[in-house]
Amino acid sequence: MKWLALFIVCLFVAFLFYVEVDMPAYGDPQAPANLHVSPYYIQRSLQDTETPNIVTAILADYRAYDTLGETIVIFTAGLACILLLWRSKRDDSKVQRPHC
Amino acid sequence: MIAKYRDLIVSLACRLMVPFMFLFGFYVTMFGHYGPGGGFQGGTIMASGVILLRLSLGRQATIKKFPLELGHIVGVIGLLIYSATGLISILAGGEYLNYAYLPIPGMSGAERQHLGILFVEIGVALGVFGVLLSIFDSLTKEG
């Protein structure tokens, strides 16, 4: 079983090396990832939002919904910490703890 | 319980640094429009100011100015500011979080977007500040 897993991993690595040759160069302006919405943001973000920082314009305006989700994730993490670790003395007196 | 750090130099240096940390956190939050920065970073810097005070001066000395419930309340307020900005743009006739519909008279759409980004960044900063502070307080709470 271990050798089968190793074989599959080696096969996948060889496949990735084979595919990697066809990847566009790093930062290539003609790459498909740079042709879809990036030119729109670069051309229009200052005009649309009057914000010189394109990153902020994307983060808080075009993709504000994602940022709301990120904030909710952080808030949920904090909420879990509080719920797990925050106990008042009154609650502790009611709970009978086992002696150990 | 975090006790006071028994060293005059350390406690005095921390006390002197904290106002500037708050100012820098505020600056980073507000400067997100023009340079690197934004709500997440600014909120983290402001929270680290309070945490530094708690570590150096001890909990008893800082609990009056920064009560233990401060983190919870400020975190909720920050998240509410963010979602309220979205809801107000719905009520004014736009999509959720489309700041161009914020009901602010005498402003063009782009200026409203600019202001909406600022509201959202402030909300994120308050939220991150409150959450980090309440995580620290709940980790170091005793009894």
gemmi code that builds the backbone of each chain (N, CA, C; Angstrom):
import gemmi

chains = {
    "A": [
        ("MET", (0.838, -1.205, 0.000), (0.000, 0.000, 0.000), (0.867, 1.247, 0.000)),
        ("LYS", (1.968, 1.200, 0.809), (2.865, 2.347, 0.877), (3.513, 2.602, -0.476)),
        ("TRP", (3.923, 1.509, -1.154), (4.588, 1.665, -2.450), (3.614, 2.151, -3.500)),
        ("LEU", (2.358, 1.752, -3.382), (1.355, 2.239, -4.327), (1.187, 3.748, -4.179)),
        ("ALA", (1.118, 4.210, -2.928), (0.974, 5.648, -2.686), (2.165, 6.394, -3.237)),
        ("LEU", (3.377, 5.867, -3.010), (4.587, 6.510, -3.524), (4.554, 6.579, -5.047)),
        ("PHE", (4.098, 5.485, -5.675), (4.022, 5.448, -7.124), (3.055, 6.513, -7.635)),
        ("ILE", (1.898, 6.639, -6.979), (0.901, 7.625, -7.417), (1.452, 9.038, -7.262)),
        ("VAL", (2.158, 9.282, -6.148), (2.731, 10.614, -5.933), (3.761, 10.915, -7.010)),
        ("CYS", (4.626, 9.936, -7.317), (5.645, 10.149, -8.353), (4.993, 10.416, -9.698)),
        ("LEU", (3.927, 9.681, -9.987), (3.207, 9.884, -11.237), (2.653, 11.305, -11.312)),
        ("PHE", (2.105, 11.767, -10.201), (1.500, 13.092, -10.177), (2.570, 14.173, -10.324)),
        ("VAL", (3.738, 13.951, -9.662), (4.829, 14.919, -9.790), (5.294, 14.991, -11.242)),
        ("ALA", (5.424, 13.834, -11.895), (5.840, 13.817, -13.299), (4.819, 14.532, -14.164)),
        ("PHE", (3.549, 14.323, -13.861), (2.480, 14.996, -14.613), (2.579, 16.512, -14.444)),
        ("LEU", (2.818, 16.968, -13.201), (2.905, 18.408, -12.958), (4.100, 19.008, -13.684)),
        ("PHE", (5.236, 18.276, -13.677), (6.404, 18.782, -14.397), (6.108, 18.873, -15.884)),
        ("TYR", (5.372, 17.899, -16.412), (5.030, 17.904, -17.827), (4.135, 19.103, -18.161)),
        ("VAL", (3.164, 19.393, -17.272), (2.210, 20.463, -17.528), (2.853, 21.830, -17.329)),
        ("GLU", (3.821, 21.891, -16.416), (4.406, 23.176, -16.029), (5.025, 23.892, -17.218)),
        ("VAL", (5.475, 23.142, -18.225), (6.128, 23.756, -19.384), (5.168, 24.702, -20.103)),
        ("ASP", (3.883, 24.356, -20.090), (2.906, 25.160, -20.813), (2.377, 26.344, -20.017)),
        ("MET", (2.833, 26.483, -18.757), (2.332, 27.608, -17.955), (2.827, 28.922, -18.540)),
        ("PRO", (2.036, 30.005, -18.455), (2.530, 31.304, -18.904), (3.637, 31.802, -17.976)),
        ("ALA", (4.501, 32.656, -18.507), (5.594, 33.197, -17.690), (5.027, 34.045, -16.563)),
        ("TYR", (5.793, 34.139, -15.487), (5.324, 34.892, -14.319), (5.165, 36.364, -14.683)),
        ("GLY", (3.968, 36.903, -14.462), (3.729, 38.306, -14.762), (3.474, 38.595, -16.227)),
        ("ASP", (3.231, 37.575, -17.016), (2.972, 37.777, -18.439), (1.662, 38.531, -18.637)),
        ("PRO", (1.690, 39.679, -19.309), (0.430, 40.432, -19.468), (-0.578, 39.722, -20.369)),
        ("GLN", (-0.107, 38.787, -21.184), (-1.030, 38.079, -22.071), (-1.597, 36.812, -21.440)),
        ("ALA", (-1.226, 36.526, -20.187), (-1.728, 35.320, -19.539), (-3.237, 35.444, -19.329)),
        ("PRO", (-3.972, 34.337, -19.440), (-5.437, 34.421, -19.293), (-5.867, 35.042, -17.963)),
        ("ALA", (-5.105, 34.786, -16.894), (-5.507, 35.342, -15.606), (-5.412, 36.854, -15.591)),
        ("ASN", (-4.535, 37.416, -16.456), (-4.375, 38.871, -16.452), (-5.226, 39.557, -17.509)),
        ("LEU", (-6.041, 38.799, -18.228), (-6.810, 39.402, -19.311), (-8.274, 39.579, -18.961)),
        ("HIS", (-8.740, 38.982, -17.884), (-10.185, 38.973, -17.653), (-10.658, 40.245, -16.948)),
        ("VAL", (-10.420, 40.374, -15.639), (-10.921, 41.553, -14.927), (-9.812, 42.510, -14.528)),
        ("SER", (-8.550, 42.046, -14.556), (-7.473, 42.928, -14.097), (-7.394, 44.238, -14.893)),
        ("PRO", (-7.476, 44.213, -16.233), (-7.402, 45.494, -16.950), (-8.534, 46.434, -16.567)),
        ("TYR", (-9.717, 45.879, -16.289), (-10.841, 46.733, -15.889), (-10.539, 47.439, -14.584)),
        ("TYR", (-10.015, 46.677, -13.603), (-9.698, 47.287, -12.311), (-8.645, 48.365, -12.471)),
        ("ILE", (-7.596, 48.063, -13.269), (-6.492, 49.020, -13.390), (-6.979, 50.293, -14.075)),
        ("GLN", (-7.874, 50.142, -15.066), (-8.317, 51.330, -15.799), (-9.384, 52.111, -15.050)),
        ("ARG", (-10.287, 51.406, -14.364), (-11.483, 52.075, -13.866), (-11.515, 52.350, -12.375)),
        ("SER", (-10.607, 51.745, -11.575), (-10.808, 51.821, -10.126), (-10.696, 53.252, -9.624)),
        ("LEU", (-9.775, 54.040, -10.179), (-9.644, 55.426, -9.713), (-10.893, 56.225, -10.065)),
        ("GLN", (-11.391, 55.990, -11.270), (-12.573, 56.715, -11.731), (-13.823, 56.282, -10.954)),
        ("ASP", (-13.936, 54.989, -10.671), (-15.131, 54.482, -9.998), (-15.169, 54.850, -8.522)),
        ("THR", (-14.022, 54.747, -7.853), (-14.050, 54.847, -6.394), (-13.218, 55.989, -5.851)),
        ("GLU", (-12.505, 56.720, -6.694), (-11.623, 57.809, -6.258), (-10.619, 57.344, -5.221)),
        ("THR", (-10.173, 56.099, -5.360), (-9.202, 55.553, -4.422), (-7.945, 55.180, -5.190)),
        ("PRO", (-6.824, 55.854, -4.920), (-5.606, 55.561, -5.700), (-5.065, 54.158, -5.472)),
        ("ASN", (-5.343, 53.570, -4.317), (-4.816, 52.248, -4.023), (-5.756, 51.184, -4.591)),
        ("ILE", (-5.312, 50.527, -5.648), (-6.190, 49.564, -6.328), (-6.529, 48.399, -5.399)),
        ("VAL", (-5.541, 47.997, -4.570), (-5.781, 46.859, -3.678), (-6.950, 47.154, -2.741)),
        ("THR", (-6.948, 48.370, -2.156), (-8.045, 48.726, -1.257), (-9.360, 48.801, -2.010)),
        ("ALA", (-9.314, 49.351, -3.226), (-10.551, 49.472, -3.995), (-11.146, 48.097, -4.269)),
        ("ILE", (-10.282, 47.113, -4.616), (-10.796, 45.769, -4.879), (-11.283, 45.136, -3.584)),
        ("LEU", (-10.459, 45.254, -2.530), (-10.759, 44.573, -1.263), (-12.062, 45.071, -0.648)),
        ("ALA", (-12.240, 46.390, -0.612), (-13.356, 46.934, 0.145), (-14.497, 47.403, -0.728)),
        ("ASP", (-14.315, 47.399, -2.055), (-15.411, 47.878, -2.891), (-15.895, 46.802, -3.865)),
        ("TYR", (-15.030, 46.409, -4.810), (-15.482, 45.408, -5.785), (-15.734, 44.068, -5.102)),
        ("ARG", (-14.890, 43.738, -4.104), (-15.022, 42.447, -3.432), (-15.387, 42.648, -1.960)),
        ("ALA", (-16.276, 43.609, -1.694), (-16.629, 43.915, -0.307), (-17.319, 42.733, 0.357)),
        ("TYR", (-18.016, 41.959, -0.455), (-18.730, 40.813, 0.115), (-17.753, 39.790, 0.695)),
        ("ASP", (-16.630, 39.577, -0.021), (-15.617, 38.654, 0.493), (-15.023, 39.161, 1.795)),
        ("THR", (-14.782, 40.485, 1.846), (-14.189, 41.047, 3.052), (-15.145, 40.924, 4.227)),
        ("LEU", (-16.448, 41.075, 3.954), (-17.429, 40.859, 5.020), (-17.317, 39.429, 5.541)),
        ("GLY", (-17.157, 38.469, 4.602), (-16.999, 37.083, 5.031), (-15.759, 36.883, 5.869)),
        ("GLU", (-14.635, 37.521, 5.467), (-13.407, 37.394, 6.244), (-13.597, 37.927, 7.655)),
        ("THR", (-14.269, 39.087, 7.744), (-14.488, 39.667, 9.069), (-15.354, 38.753, 9.919)),
        ("ILE", (-16.349, 38.130, 9.294), (-17.214, 37.224, 10.050), (-16.424, 36.009, 10.505)),
        ("VAL", (-15.482, 35.537, 9.667), (-14.647, 34.394, 10.070), (-13.830, 34.746, 11.314)),
        ("ILE", (-13.201, 35.931, 11.292), (-12.400, 36.349, 12.445), (-13.289, 36.484, 13.671)),
        ("PHE", (-14.464, 37.085, 13.461), (-15.389, 37.283, 14.580), (-15.828, 35.941, 15.164)),
        ("THR", (-16.088, 34.980, 14.290), (-16.499, 33.659, 14.776), (-15.379, 32.997, 15.570)),
        ("ALA", (-14.119, 33.171, 15.104), (-12.988, 32.606, 15.851), (-12.925, 33.203, 17.246)),
        ("GLY", (-13.097, 34.539, 17.341), (-13.080, 35.174, 18.646), (-14.230, 34.709, 19.515)),
        ("LEU", (-15.398, 34.553, 18.876), (-16.586, 34.106, 19.616), (-16.361, 32.714, 20.196)),
        ("ALA", (-15.723, 31.832, 19.394), (-15.457, 30.482, 19.889), (-14.508, 30.521, 21.076)),
        ("CYS", (-13.475, 31.381, 20.992), (-12.539, 31.514, 22.119), (-13.278, 31.957, 23.372)),
        ("ILE", (-14.141, 32.986, 23.210), (-14.852, 33.492, 24.381), (-15.749, 32.415, 24.971)),
        ("LEU", (-16.481, 31.710, 24.097), (-17.423, 30.706, 24.598), (-16.700, 29.568, 25.301)),
        ("LEU", (-15.508, 29.204, 24.802), (-14.795, 28.082, 25.408), (-14.089, 28.477, 26.688)),
        ("LEU", (-13.518, 29.685, 26.720), (-12.602, 30.023, 27.815), (-13.194, 30.976, 28.839)),
        ("TRP", (-14.270, 31.655, 28.509), (-14.790, 32.716, 29.365), (-15.855, 32.139, 30.276)),
        ("ARG", (-15.534, 31.974, 31.519), (-16.536, 31.478, 32.457), (-16.599, 32.431, 33.632)),
        ("SER", (-17.814, 32.737, 34.078), (-17.928, 33.587, 35.259), (-17.889, 32.715, 36.508)),
        ("LYS", (-17.581, 33.356, 37.639), (-17.442, 32.593, 38.880), (-18.775, 31.964, 39.296)),
        ("ARG", (-19.860, 32.694, 39.001), (-21.183, 32.214, 39.388), (-21.491, 30.870, 38.717)),
        ("ASP", (-21.133, 30.780, 37.428), (-21.395, 29.536, 36.715), (-20.541, 28.394, 37.262)),
        ("ASP", (-19.316, 28.731, 37.661), (-18.438, 27.673, 38.145), (-18.926, 27.055, 39.446)),
        ("SER", (-19.591, 27.889, 40.296), (-20.015, 27.357, 41.592), (-21.144, 26.344, 41.416)),
        ("LYS", (-21.924, 26.520, 40.328), (-23.032, 25.582, 40.128), (-22.542, 24.234, 39.617)),
        ("VAL", (-21.488, 24.272, 38.774), (-20.993, 23.036, 38.171), (-20.208, 22.259, 39.222)),
        ("GLN", (-20.567, 20.993, 39.392), (-19.818, 20.162, 40.321), (-18.699, 19.482, 39.576)),
        ("ARG", (-17.498, 19.874, 39.927), (-16.356, 19.308, 39.212), (-15.916, 18.020, 39.870)),
        ("PRO", (-15.523, 17.049, 39.092), (-14.997, 15.821, 39.705), (-13.634, 16.098, 40.351)),
        ("HIS", (-13.403, 15.484, 41.499), (-12.118, 15.682, 42.184), (-11.070, 14.818, 41.533)),
        ("CYS", (-10.051, 15.474, 41.043), (-9.008, 14.682, 40.390), (-7.647, 15.315, 40.630)),
    ],
    "B": [
        ("MET", (-3.838, 35.307, 36.210), (-3.793, 36.764, 36.395), (-2.419, 37.284, 36.009)),
        ("ILE", (-2.415, 38.317, 35.200), (-1.132, 38.906, 34.806), (-0.721, 39.916, 35.864)),
        ("ALA", (0.448, 39.738, 36.437), (0.920, 40.672, 37.454), (1.686, 41.797, 36.782)),
        ("LYS", (1.921, 42.840, 37.565), (2.694, 43.981, 37.055), (4.143, 43.554, 36.852)),
        ("TYR", (4.716, 44.032, 35.752), (6.108, 43.710, 35.476), (6.966, 44.598, 36.357)),
        ("ARG", (7.759, 43.988, 37.244), (8.462, 44.779, 38.267), (9.759, 45.356, 37.714)),
        ("ASP", (9.624, 46.286, 36.792), (10.815, 46.957, 36.280), (10.374, 48.322, 35.779)),
        ("LEU", (10.966, 49.354, 36.333), (10.514, 50.706, 36.029), (10.724, 51.034, 34.552)),
        ("ILE", (11.858, 50.598, 34.006), (12.180, 50.952, 32.620), (11.176, 50.312, 31.666)),
        ("VAL", (10.891, 49.031, 31.895), (9.976, 48.326, 30.992), (8.587, 48.946, 31.057)),
        ("SER", (8.076, 49.149, 32.282), (6.700, 49.639, 32.370), (6.597, 51.054, 31.835)),
        ("LEU", (7.624, 51.887, 32.099), (7.562, 53.261, 31.604), (7.670, 53.295, 30.080)),
        ("ALA", (8.555, 52.468, 29.523), (8.701, 52.444, 28.062), (7.410, 51.985, 27.402)),
        ("CYS", (6.763, 50.967, 27.978), (5.511, 50.493, 27.393), (4.444, 51.568, 27.480)),
        ("ARG", (4.387, 52.258, 28.643), (3.369, 53.299, 28.780), (3.588, 54.422, 27.783)),
        ("LEU", (4.857, 54.730, 27.508), (5.125, 55.797, 26.548), (4.809, 55.360, 25.122)),
        ("MET", (4.999, 54.070, 24.822), (4.821, 53.609, 23.439), (3.365, 53.487, 23.039)),
        ("VAL", (2.508, 53.163, 24.025), (1.140, 52.781, 23.668), (0.358, 53.887, 22.944)),
        ("PRO", (0.417, 55.171, 23.379), (-0.325, 56.182, 22.614), (0.114, 56.262, 21.163)),
        ("PHE", (1.412, 56.115, 20.924), (1.886, 56.180, 19.542), (1.449, 54.952, 18.762)),
        ("MET", (1.354, 53.817, 19.446), (0.851, 52.629, 18.748), (-0.593, 52.832, 18.329)),
        ("PHE", (-1.389, 53.446, 19.225), (-2.781, 53.714, 18.867), (-2.853, 54.673, 17.692)),
        ("LEU", (-2.025, 55.724, 17.749), (-2.036, 56.704, 16.671), (-1.635, 56.060, 15.356)),
        ("PHE", (-0.611, 55.192, 15.407), (-0.148, 54.545, 14.178), (-1.216, 53.581, 13.645)),
        ("GLY", (-1.895, 52.871, 14.563), (-2.960, 51.981, 14.118), (-4.083, 52.757, 13.442)),
        ("PHE", (-4.436, 53.904, 14.028), (-5.470, 54.755, 13.439), (-5.029, 55.251, 12.065)),
        ("TYR", (-3.749, 55.650, 11.989), (-3.207, 56.145, 10.713), (-3.239, 55.052, 9.660)),
        ("VAL", (-2.839, 53.840, 10.035), (-2.818, 52.742, 9.067), (-4.233, 52.461, 8.575)),
        ("THR", (-5.219, 52.518, 9.498), (-6.601, 52.289, 9.089), (-7.058, 53.345, 8.096)),
        ("MET", (-6.765, 54.601, 8.408), (-7.266, 55.697, 7.582), (-6.493, 55.828, 6.277)),
        ("PHE", (-5.232, 55.356, 6.271), (-4.385, 55.556, 5.108), (-4.564, 54.450, 4.085)),
        ("GLY", (-5.462, 53.494, 4.361), (-5.644, 52.383, 3.440), (-5.997, 52.808, 2.030)),
        ("HIS", (-6.594, 54.004, 1.866), (-6.964, 54.455, 0.534), (-5.752, 54.802, -0.313)),
        ("TYR", (-4.659, 55.203, 0.327), (-3.551, 55.791, -0.437), (-2.281, 54.971, -0.377)),
        ("GLY", (-2.205, 53.994, 0.502), (-0.984, 53.226, 0.607), (-1.262, 51.893, 1.253)),
        ("PRO", (-0.206, 51.185, 1.593), (-0.433, 49.910, 2.270), (-1.086, 50.132, 3.625)),
        ("GLY", (-2.044, 49.294, 3.940), (-2.749, 49.460, 5.208), (-4.184, 49.041, 5.042)),
        ("GLY", (-4.974, 49.346, 6.033), (-6.379, 48.985, 5.985), (-6.855, 48.553, 7.348)),
        ("GLY", (-8.091, 48.094, 7.368), (-8.718, 47.792, 8.646), (-8.062, 46.659, 9.403)),
        ("PHE", (-7.705, 45.585, 8.703), (-7.140, 44.429, 9.403), (-5.840, 44.813, 10.102)),
        ("GLN", (-4.949, 45.481, 9.367), (-3.656, 45.822, 9.934), (-3.811, 46.844, 11.057)),
        ("GLY", (-4.622, 47.879, 10.816), (-4.789, 48.920, 11.827), (-5.398, 48.381, 13.104)),
        ("GLY", (-6.410, 47.529, 12.960), (-7.035, 46.944, 14.146), (-6.055, 46.098, 14.938)),
        ("THR", (-5.194, 45.357, 14.219), (-4.214, 44.526, 14.908), (-3.233, 45.387, 15.692)),
        ("ILE", (-2.784, 46.510, 15.088), (-1.815, 47.361, 15.783), (-2.459, 47.958, 17.031)),
        ("MET", (-3.719, 48.410, 16.915), (-4.380, 49.005, 18.084), (-4.573, 47.971, 19.187)),
        ("ALA", (-4.952, 46.744, 18.799), (-5.137, 45.704, 19.811), (-3.814, 45.378, 20.493)),
        ("SER", (-2.709, 45.396, 19.716), (-1.428, 45.081, 20.346), (-1.040, 46.153, 21.351)),
        ("GLY", (-1.521, 47.387, 21.164), (-1.264, 48.424, 22.169), (-1.879, 48.067, 23.498)),
        ("VAL", (-3.163, 47.688, 23.484), (-3.827, 47.340, 24.745), (-3.184, 46.101, 25.364)),
        ("ILE", (-2.821, 45.130, 24.511), (-2.219, 43.897, 25.040), (-0.873, 44.214, 25.685)),
        ("LEU", (-0.115, 45.138, 25.101), (1.171, 45.541, 25.699), (0.949, 46.164, 27.070)),
        ("LEU", (-0.099, 47.009, 27.170), (-0.407, 47.608, 28.476), (-0.757, 46.522, 29.491)),
        ("ARG", (-1.590, 45.569, 29.079), (-1.999, 44.513, 29.997), (-0.790, 43.691, 30.457)),
        ("LEU", (0.148, 43.462, 29.528), (1.306, 42.641, 29.885), (2.264, 43.390, 30.794)),
        ("SER", (2.421, 44.702, 30.572), (3.456, 45.408, 31.324), (2.931, 45.950, 32.643)),
        ("LEU", (1.730, 46.495, 32.664), (1.219, 47.120, 33.887), (0.390, 46.161, 34.724)),
        ("GLY", (0.034, 45.011, 34.185), (-0.812, 44.087, 34.933), (-2.272, 44.364, 34.661)),
        ("ARG", (-3.098, 43.380, 34.939), (-4.510, 43.519, 34.604), (-5.210, 44.527, 35.519)),
        ("GLN", (-4.878, 44.511, 36.819), (-5.606, 45.375, 37.749), (-5.490, 46.842, 37.368)),
        ("ALA", (-4.303, 47.248, 36.900), (-4.094, 48.666, 36.603), (-4.794, 49.081, 35.312)),
        ("THR", (-4.985, 48.141, 34.380), (-5.543, 48.529, 33.086), (-7.031, 48.258, 32.975)),
        ("ILE", (-7.603, 47.595, 33.983), (-8.981, 47.138, 33.832), (-9.967, 48.299, 33.913)),
        ("LYS", (-9.529, 49.439, 34.513), (-10.454, 50.578, 34.602), (-10.630, 51.241, 33.251)),
        ("LYS", (-9.521, 51.486, 32.572), (-9.596, 52.171, 31.278), (-10.054, 51.219, 30.180)),
        ("PHE", (-9.593, 49.976, 30.228), (-9.974, 49.003, 29.207), (-10.624, 47.808, 29.901)),
        ("PRO", (-11.931, 47.863, 30.158), (-12.570, 46.754, 30.884), (-12.560, 45.466, 30.078)),
        ("LEU", (-12.797, 44.363, 30.767), (-12.682, 43.064, 30.113), (-13.720, 42.882, 29.017)),
        ("GLU", (-14.877, 43.552, 29.164), (-15.926, 43.391, 28.156), (-15.721, 44.293, 26.952)),
        ("LEU", (-14.692, 45.147, 26.994), (-14.478, 46.104, 25.902), (-14.307, 45.394, 24.558)),
        ("GLY", (-13.535, 44.297, 24.589), (-13.277, 43.569, 23.341), (-14.549, 43.061, 22.702)),
        ("HIS", (-15.426, 42.444, 23.523), (-16.674, 41.910, 22.962), (-17.481, 43.029, 22.316)),
        ("ILE", (-17.650, 44.132, 23.091), (-18.555, 45.190, 22.633), (-18.016, 45.836, 21.359)),
        ("VAL", (-16.717, 46.163, 21.364), (-16.148, 46.843, 20.201), (-16.163, 45.929, 18.973)),
        ("GLY", (-15.908, 44.627, 19.193), (-15.942, 43.703, 18.058), (-17.311, 43.640, 17.419)),
        ("VAL", (-18.338, 43.564, 18.245), (-19.698, 43.505, 17.697), (-20.036, 44.809, 16.984)),
        ("ILE", (-19.622, 45.946, 17.585), (-19.914, 47.234, 16.946), (-19.251, 47.312, 15.574)),
        ("GLY", (-18.004, 46.826, 15.475), (-17.317, 46.862, 14.190), (-18.042, 46.065, 13.129)),
        ("LEU", (-18.449, 44.854, 13.486), (-19.168, 44.026, 12.508), (-20.498, 44.679, 12.138)),
        ("LEU", (-21.158, 45.318, 13.131), (-22.434, 45.975, 12.847), (-22.243, 47.156, 11.902)),
        ("ILE", (-21.144, 47.909, 12.083), (-20.903, 49.034, 11.174), (-20.775, 48.524, 9.745)),
        ("TYR", (-20.023, 47.429, 9.584), (-19.834, 46.861, 8.243), (-21.179, 46.459, 7.646)),
        ("SER", (-21.956, 45.657, 8.393), (-23.193, 45.172, 7.779), (-24.212, 46.290, 7.640)),
        ("ALA", (-24.178, 47.283, 8.542), (-25.127, 48.384, 8.415), (-24.846, 49.189, 7.162)),
        ("THR", (-23.564, 49.348, 6.816), (-23.239, 50.048, 5.566), (-23.868, 49.334, 4.382)),
        ("GLY", (-23.806, 47.992, 4.396), (-24.442, 47.242, 3.318), (-25.950, 47.384, 3.333)),
        ("LEU", (-26.539, 47.312, 4.535), (-28.003, 47.367, 4.618), (-28.535, 48.732, 4.216)),
        ("ILE", (-27.791, 49.800, 4.578), (-28.253, 51.137, 4.210), (-28.276, 51.280, 2.693)),
        ("SER", (-27.267, 50.692, 2.012), (-27.305, 50.803, 0.550), (-28.438, 49.971, -0.042)),
        ("ILE", (-28.844, 48.889, 0.636), (-30.047, 48.175, 0.171), (-31.278, 49.057, 0.338)),
        ("LEU", (-31.411, 49.672, 1.533), (-32.601, 50.478, 1.809), (-32.682, 51.684, 0.880)),
        ("ALA", (-31.514, 52.169, 0.415), (-31.526, 53.323, -0.480), (-31.729, 52.914, -1.929)),
        ("GLY", (-31.894, 51.630, -2.204), (-32.268, 51.224, -3.550), (-31.200, 50.521, -4.339)),
        ("GLY", (-30.022, 50.262, -3.748), (-28.966, 49.596, -4.504), (-28.813, 48.152, -4.085)),
        ("GLU", (-27.682, 47.564, -4.489), (-27.380, 46.220, -4.046), (-26.699, 46.270, -2.687)),
        ("TYR", (-26.561, 45.077, -2.069), (-25.881, 45.012, -0.780), (-24.435, 45.454, -0.957)),
        ("LEU", (-23.980, 46.379, -0.123), (-22.612, 46.909, -0.124), (-22.267, 47.683, -1.396)),
        ("ASN", (-23.288, 48.163, -2.123), (-23.009, 49.054, -3.246), (-23.050, 50.485, -2.719)),
        ("TYR", (-21.840, 51.003, -2.404), (-21.782, 52.281, -1.681), (-22.253, 53.459, -2.518)),
        ("ALA", (-22.398, 53.271, -3.815), (-22.822, 54.397, -4.646), (-24.236, 54.843, -4.288)),
        ("TYR", (-24.980, 53.994, -3.573), (-26.356, 54.340, -3.204), (-26.465, 54.861, -1.786)),
        ("LEU", (-25.340, 55.046, -1.095), (-25.414, 55.564, 0.277), (-26.088, 56.935, 0.263)),
        ("PRO", (-27.073, 57.154, 1.143), (-27.820, 58.418, 1.084), (-27.057, 59.584, 1.702)),
        ("ILE", (-26.031, 60.051, 1.015), (-25.293, 61.224, 1.475), (-25.482, 62.322, 0.444)),
        ("PRO", (-26.143, 63.407, 0.816), (-26.442, 64.437, -0.192), (-25.181, 65.189, -0.616)),
        ("GLY", (-25.203, 65.673, -1.835), (-24.135, 66.525, -2.328), (-22.861, 65.806, -2.673)),
        ("MET", (-22.964, 64.547, -3.055), (-21.751, 63.800, -3.395), (-22.000, 62.998, -4.657)),
        ("SER", (-20.967, 62.874, -5.466), (-21.097, 62.039, -6.655), (-20.943, 60.570, -6.254)),
        ("GLY", (-21.241, 59.686, -7.213), (-21.188, 58.267, -6.917), (-19.800, 57.819, -6.472)),
        ("ALA", (-18.764, 58.334, -7.163), (-17.405, 57.894, -6.841), (-17.007, 58.348, -5.447)),
        ("GLU", (-17.446, 59.571, -5.074), (-17.107, 60.055, -3.724), (-17.810, 59.226, -2.661)),
        ("ARG", (-19.033, 58.796, -2.976), (-19.729, 57.920, -2.023), (-19.021, 56.588, -1.884)),
        ("GLN", (-18.520, 56.067, -3.002), (-17.744, 54.823, -2.928), (-16.537, 55.011, -2.030)),
        ("HIS", (-15.860, 56.158, -2.195), (-14.680, 56.471, -1.387), (-15.041, 56.448, 0.100)),
        ("LEU", (-16.160, 57.113, 0.424), (-16.583, 57.181, 1.825), (-17.034, 55.827, 2.335)),
        ("GLY", (-17.710, 55.055, 1.449), (-18.164, 53.728, 1.864), (-16.997, 52.826, 2.211)),
        ("ILE", (-15.908, 52.907, 1.419), (-14.712, 52.110, 1.723), (-14.188, 52.491, 3.096)),
        ("LEU", (-14.217, 53.799, 3.406), (-13.718, 54.247, 4.715), (-14.565, 53.666, 5.844)),
        ("PHE", (-15.909, 53.705, 5.696), (-16.785, 53.130, 6.728), (-16.456, 51.658, 6.952)),
        ("VAL", (-16.305, 50.950, 5.825), (-16.060, 49.511, 5.931), (-14.727, 49.240, 6.606)),
        ("GLU", (-13.716, 50.051, 6.263), (-12.396, 49.849, 6.881), (-12.462, 50.108, 8.374)),
        ("ILE", (-13.218, 51.146, 8.776), (-13.348, 51.411, 10.212), (-14.045, 50.244, 10.895)),
        ("GLY", (-15.088, 49.716, 10.244), (-15.775, 48.566, 10.819), (-14.851, 47.376, 10.986)),
        ("VAL", (-14.037, 47.101, 9.945), (-13.102, 45.970, 10.027), (-12.093, 46.212, 11.146)),
        ("ALA", (-11.594, 47.461, 11.236), (-10.578, 47.755, 12.261), (-11.142, 47.529, 13.657)),
        ("LEU", (-12.361, 48.046, 13.907), (-12.962, 47.850, 15.232), (-13.212, 46.375, 15.498)),
        ("GLY", (-13.683, 45.663, 14.469), (-13.956, 44.239, 14.654), (-12.701, 43.460, 15.002)),
        ("VAL", (-11.610, 43.693, 14.243), (-10.367, 42.961, 14.507), (-9.805, 43.344, 15.873)),
        ("PHE", (-9.867, 44.645, 16.204), (-9.407, 45.105, 17.519), (-10.139, 44.374, 18.632)),
        ("GLY", (-11.475, 44.346, 18.542), (-12.254, 43.718, 19.609), (-12.006, 42.227, 19.699)),
        ("VAL", (-11.916, 41.576, 18.541), (-11.754, 40.117, 18.576), (-10.398, 39.734, 19.150)),
        ("LEU", (-9.327, 40.444, 18.712), (-7.999, 40.101, 19.239), (-7.931, 40.354, 20.735)),
        ("LEU", (-8.533, 41.482, 21.167), (-8.483, 41.798, 22.590), (-9.255, 40.763, 23.402)),
        ("SER", (-10.425, 40.342, 22.892), (-11.194, 39.389, 23.694), (-10.569, 38.004, 23.662)),
        ("ILE", (-9.859, 37.645, 22.575), (-9.133, 36.368, 22.585), (-8.038, 36.415, 23.643)),
        ("PHE", (-7.292, 37.530, 23.682), (-6.224, 37.642, 24.684), (-6.807, 37.597, 26.093)),
        ("ASP", (-7.906, 38.340, 26.300), (-8.485, 38.385, 27.650), (-9.040, 37.036, 28.073)),
        ("SER", (-9.644, 36.314, 27.113), (-10.193, 35.023, 27.531), (-9.085, 33.997, 27.750)),
        ("LEU", (-7.952, 34.153, 27.050), (-6.851, 33.219, 27.278), (-6.178, 33.468, 28.618)),
        ("THR", (-6.121, 34.721, 29.053), (-5.408, 35.030, 30.293), (-6.350, 35.209, 31.469)),
        ("LYS", (-7.632, 34.964, 31.286), (-8.584, 35.147, 32.376), (-8.415, 34.025, 33.392)),
        ("GLU", (-8.668, 34.371, 34.630), (-8.509, 33.384, 35.689), (-9.731, 33.426, 36.588)),
        ("GLY", (-10.337, 32.279, 36.823), (-11.450, 32.191, 37.760), (-12.738, 32.790, 37.254)),
    ],
}
model = gemmi.Model(1)
for chain_id, residues in chains.items():
    chain = gemmi.Chain(chain_id)
    for i, (resn, *xyz) in enumerate(residues, 1):
        res = gemmi.Residue()
        res.name, res.seqid = resn, gemmi.SeqId(i, " ")
        for name, pos in zip(("N", "CA", "C"), xyz):
            atom = gemmi.Atom()
            atom.name, atom.element = name, gemmi.Element(name[0])
            atom.pos, atom.b_iso = gemmi.Position(*pos), 0.0
            res.add_atom(atom)
        chain.add_residue(res)
    model.add_chain(chain)
structure = gemmi.Structure()
structure.add_model(model)
structure.setup_entities()
